[in-house]
Amino acid sequence: MQTPAPFDYVRASSVAETLELLARHGPEARVIAGGHSLLPMMKLRLARPDWLIDINDVAELDHITEEPDRLRIGALTRHATLLASDLVGRLFPIVHDAERVIADPVVRNRGSIGGSLGQADPAEDLTTVCDVLDAEIVIASPGGERVLGIADLHRGPYETACEQNELITEIRLPIRSRHGSAYEKVERRVGDWAVAAAGASVVLADDGTIEDVTVGLTALGVEGCVPGMLEAICQQRPSEELYAEAGRIAAAASAPVEDQRGPVDYKRHLADELTRRVLRRSVERAGAMVPA
Ligand SMILES: Cc1cc2nc3c(=O)[nH]c(=O)nc-3n(C[C@H](O)[C@H](O)[C@H](O)COP(=O)(O)OP(=O)(O)OC[C@H]3O[C@@H](n4cnc5c(N)ncnc54)[C@H](O)[C@@H]3O)c2cc1C
């Protein structure tokens, strides 16, 4: 099936109007941002919204704003905008690592960070990035605004805590000194979804030991960050042995399934190897970051 079921379409021009349209058109109304996930689902008849509410004119959702202790990213910010931002690359190189391997320029020109999180595809890259950066998600609802930790946005594959009558408006990333981050993905061909990927975020103490660390895995059956990583490698000096220990923990936590992208053993091996690589690079980057 390659043709969507019939639907009505309306463009919103503000967050308030989007919420009003969602309420007016009821449970089968869906917002559309870049459309790169929703439209394929509609063509396959996996989604059959009665109404599409287009948020591409909602300018207040498209911004990157630096504050002293956090970076605020509007939900409609495109992949291409994030990739082109020197500010994003300097503060959170993990975002650039991930954006370079998300799809192709056509998808990146339209696809948005809010749509990526809203879609909640288990193989989606920015969810892992937001997990390891401990992002906060701002959601506008008819009763006002609420802020969720990224862990509370997760409800499982293709499901989030953002209700049908609500809208993700902003993603907030905490800015920390001596912080480094990295993402690495294995894909079958350029632009493909991940066979497996890993992301890491590291804060170094003044003496060079690891003060804080998070690791996340993509397409490897782990919801949120890998448990036990902080306890295992915190307050220790970075070393190849430590990265190997972290890799073992990540592989043990992973629960991959065999599919056309590879067998379970291969994916577990990737969880191990990619974790070592992203931790090594995060530590290098944290070391290069002058304390604020
Ligand atoms: C060929 C191809 C390859 C791709 N490869 C990758 C890849 O390698 N890695 C990767 O991570 N992604 C990949 N993607 C997905 C791409 O990143 C999409 O852009 C992204 O998943 C969805 O963003 P969107 O703006 O297009 O969302 P849409 O398709 O418009 O929406 C997706 C869902 O999110 C909801 N939504 C949208 N905006 C909001 C909001 N502000 N608040 C609440 N809900 C919202 C919609 O209602 C819908 O349910 C690929 C897509 C294509 C077509």
The ligand as an ORCA input file, in Angstrom:
! r2SCAN-3c Opt
* xyz 0 1
  C      15.117      7.424      4.245
  C      15.137      7.817      5.690
  C      16.224      7.477      6.459
  C      16.281      7.856      7.804
  N      17.380      7.506      8.524
  C      17.440      7.867      9.831
  C      18.571      7.533     10.621
  O      19.545      6.931     10.156
  N      18.567      7.909     11.921
  C      17.523      8.592     12.494
  O      17.586      8.898     13.672
  N      16.456      8.946     11.759
  C      16.387      8.584     10.450
  N      15.279      8.934      9.718
  C      14.164      9.636     10.378
  C      14.365     11.127     10.270
  O      15.365     11.497     11.178
  C      13.067     11.852     10.566
  O      13.224     13.147     10.171
  C      12.641     11.875     12.039
  O      12.513     10.592     12.564
  C      11.256     12.480     12.230
  O      11.329     13.843     12.120
  P      10.205     14.612     11.330
  O      10.354     16.047     11.663
  O      10.276     14.223      9.888
  O       8.873     14.049     12.028
  P       7.440     13.716     11.408
  O       7.550     12.589     10.435
  O       6.768     14.939     10.942
  O       6.706     13.192     12.742
  C       7.085     11.992     13.359
  C       6.167     11.752     14.566
  O       6.458     12.733     15.577
  C       5.302     13.509     15.859
  N       5.783     14.886     16.059
  C       6.447     15.668     15.187
  N       6.787     16.838     15.776
  C       6.314     16.780     17.049
  C       6.348     17.673     18.154
  N       6.949     18.871     18.093
  N       5.756     17.284     19.309
  C       5.157     16.073     19.410
  N       5.107     15.177     18.403
  C       5.682     15.529     17.229
  C       4.375     13.340     14.658
  O       3.009     13.522     14.998
  C       4.687     11.910     14.261
  O       3.974     11.027     15.089
  C      15.198      8.570      8.388
  C      14.081      8.903      7.612
  C      14.057      8.553      6.272
  C      12.862      8.927      5.462
*
